[in-house]
Amino acid sequence: MSQSVSILNSATPVLETNLQNLALLARGKVRDIYAIDDQHLLIVTTDRLSAFDVVMPTPIPNKGKILTQVALFWFDKLNAIIPNHLSQLSLDDLPLTAEEKQILTGRSMLVKRLKPLPIEAIVRGYLIGSGWKDYQLTGTVCGLALPAGLQLAEKLPQPIFTPSTKAEVGLHDINISFAQVEAKLGKDLAEQVRKVSIELYQQAAAYALERKIIIADTKFEFGLDRQGNLVLIDEILTPDSSRFWPAEHYQLGSNPPSFDKQFVRDYLDTLDWDKTDPGPYLPSAIVEKTAEKYQEVATLLTQSN
C-alpha cells in the first residue's frame, strides 16, 4: 500500500516545464504531457492552479507533487476495480538532464498511451455546485429526476452519474445526459463507464469518511487500450478533481468549507474580475493557505490509521 503523502520541502514552484529531449504534446490547465514513444507518455503535474477554467499566473508550491502522490495512492488502492494507465517505466528510462530529473521527481507519471474517451465521468454524492443550481431550476441534475425538497449540500439517496464534455483550456465543460454519452460511446461502453465510476466513488467515499472527509463529488477520465479494454487515466480523487469536505464541519443547508481549490474560488469571487483570461495574481496569504489545504487533505487521506 502507498505510504502517507507528506510534501514538506519548499522547492521553487514549477509553473511549466520545457524538456530538451522529449516532444511536448499538450500543455493543459495543470499538466504538461510529453511523448516518450508510440506507446508511452510522460505526464508532469505542475504547480499551476486553474479556477473558473482560467489558469492563474501564481503557482501553488508543491501542489503538483501532492496531486501526483495522492493520485498514485488511489490508483494503488482501487486497482482491483479497474486497470489504470500507469506503466513500468521510470524517470531513469528517459533522456533527461540531471536538473530536469530533479524537477520531475515526485510530480510525474509515466503512462501507457491510450485512446481517451471524449467525456468526463462525474459522480455526485451530495447536492452542491452546478448540480444544486440545476436542481433549484428543474428538480433534476443532468436530466436525472431527484426527490423534491432536497436541501443544499444534502446527501443524495444514492450517488448519481452526471457526465460532461471535455473542454479545451479556457473553455467550459458542458453537462450532458446519459443518452448523449450512449450516442458518443455506444450503450455497452457507456453503461460500463457509469457502473465503474459509481463503484470507484463509493469505495473511495467510504474510505475517506473513515478519515473524517466527505467526498461530495469527483471526476474520472477513461481511455481504451489497443484491445478495446476500459482503463482509468489522468488523475483520480485529488483536491483538483474532487470536492472534499471536512466531516466535522458538514451542516445540511450550508456550503461546507472545502479542502479543495474552492478556497481560491471564494477569494476570486470577492474581486472585480470578469472570470476571463488573464487571471489575477494571488496574494501570498491565499497561496500559503491553499498549499496548506492541499497538504492537509493529502495527509488525512493517505496516513495509516
Sequence and secondary structure as in RCSB ss.txt:
>XXXX:A:sequence
MSQSVSILNSATPVLETNLQNLALLARGKVRDIYAIDDQHLLIVTTDRLSAFDVVMPTPIPNKGKILTQVALFWF
DKLNAIIPNHLSQLSLDDLPLTAEEKQILTGRSMLVKRLKPLPIEAIVRGYLIGSGWKDYQLTGTVCGLALPAGL
QLAEKLPQPIFTPSTKAEVGLHDINISFAQVEAKLGKDLAEQVRKVSIELYQQAAAYALERKIIIADTKFEFGLD
RQGNLVLIDEILTPDSSRFWPAEHYQLGSNPPSFDKQFVRDYLDTLDWDKTDPGPYLPSAIVEKTAEKYQEVATL
LTQSN
>XXXX:A:secstr
              S    SSSEEEEE SSEEEEEEETTEEEEEE S  EETTEE SS  TTHHHHHHHHHHHHH
HHTTTTS BSB S  GGGS   HHHHHHHTTSEEEEE  EE SEEEEEEEE  HHHHHHHHHHSEETTEE  TT 
 TT EEEEEEE  EE   TTS   B  HHHHHHHH HHHHHHHHHHHHHHHHHHHHHHHHTTEEEEEEEEEEEE 
TT  EEEES  SSTTTEEEEEGGG  TTS    SSTHHHHHHHTTSS  S SS     HHHHHHHHHHHHHHHHH
HHS  
